[in-house]
Amino acid sequence: MKQFTYTIQDSMGIHARPAGLLVKAAAAFKDTTIEISSNGKKADVKRIMASMGVKQGAEVTVTCEGADEDAAAEAMEKFFKENL
């Protein structure tokens, strides 16, 4: 299992556009479960999770577990830094 935390920088938080792009990026890792958690809520990153209500300044934890968890964690962390 690989895990990292990230503080959301985007002024709109995790909203529809970046959430959709995040789902697409996560879908490339078919053999790995990728979850995001924040404020006591948890969601599968491979599904739209804009409803989590993650706002700017919120800390999220992303957990990757599976066959390609190392590559998935690296790709997810890069995505968050570049887009959120």
Phi, psi and omega in degrees: 000133176243145184211147173213159175245152182211141175261123183296125182260332183302131183298339179259002182072205175272102181246183192306312185297304180292332177296318178296319178293324179295317178301315180297317180296320181289330182298339180292342183254075187296329184263016181229134174273130180236120181237150175239140177225145179196138177051040177079000178254149181225143179213154173282123183294338181283001176237153179300126181231028178300338181289354178292339178071036180279119185255169177305137180090348179286142176265131178242152174243128179248128182240130179240130181217122179153192187301321182242042184297326180297310180294321180296314180297318179297314180294319180293318180296319177298316179302312182300315181296324182275335189239342185229000000 
